[in-house]
Amino acid sequence: MQGFISRYGKLTFTSIFIYLTKFLFAGNTIPEVNMSIDFRTMHVWRGIATSYVPTLEPSVTFTKNNHTLGAWAAQSIDGSYSEMDIYLNYKFRNFSFTIWDYYCPTSFSGNDEFTDFKEHTTKHTIELEAAYQGSSGFPLQILAATMVYGDDLNPENQDNYFSTYIELGYKTQLHQTNIRLFLGFNAFEGYYGERFGIVNTGITAINYLKITNNKKIPIQASFIANPMQNNYYLLFGFSL
């Protein structure tokens, strides 16, 4: 069983690139390509600060029909935080389903092996995510995500935690500012905390800075609280 699980991560990684080849070249439809780069004063993910200094976060996506293949990366300006993620997403009406491959090495210039998917040494984490995006009649957003393999281990026995995160979100608009409220829970002991509880709650406000008649830059501010760890964050950012 452990051998099968150990191979699962590598199979998932390989499958992503097989899918990418088919995704780009199958049929006559050319996928839509989008690229962007974000600047953040710090990086907070699901209530946990991974970088306390500014980060640059480039991303690229390939979208065809209801399928999206994307890559996202982050690098702090002092080199203390590095991450590169690949994901596959499928949308059906107001629902979306995503397979994430999170890769968090010590640094991109270090000795960590990008192709290492061994059970107890890999820096990859595979996660399955399902989300409901809300509708005009039911504007509540719901997300559930579980880490199923990789760098999500209990240090006492080296077994996977299967860390699970659940989030409720609500979007609205105040004048010309987009507002999002969110409330995230840790389901049980794992990556996010030692017990069930609130780990990520707060508000994000997004507005647009007009550069030219045809160009606007989204700017945002977020207040984030993690009651379980008694941590609070205020961060700012913009996208190009």
Secondary structure as UniProt FT lines:
FT   HELIX           2..25
FT   STRAND          32..40
FT   STRAND          43..45
FT   TURN            46..47
FT   STRAND          48..51
FT   STRAND          55..64
FT   TURN            65..66
FT   STRAND          67..76
FT   TURN            77..78
FT   STRAND          82..92
FT   TURN            93..94
FT   STRAND          95..103
FT   TURN            108..109
FT   TURN            114..115
FT   TURN            119..121
FT   STRAND          124..132
FT   STRAND          140..150
FT   TURN            155..157
FT   STRAND          164..174
FT   TURN            175..176
FT   STRAND          177..186
FT   TURN            191..192
FT   STRAND          197..212
FT   TURN            213..214
FT   STRAND          215..226
FT   TURN            227..230
FT   STRAND          231..239
//
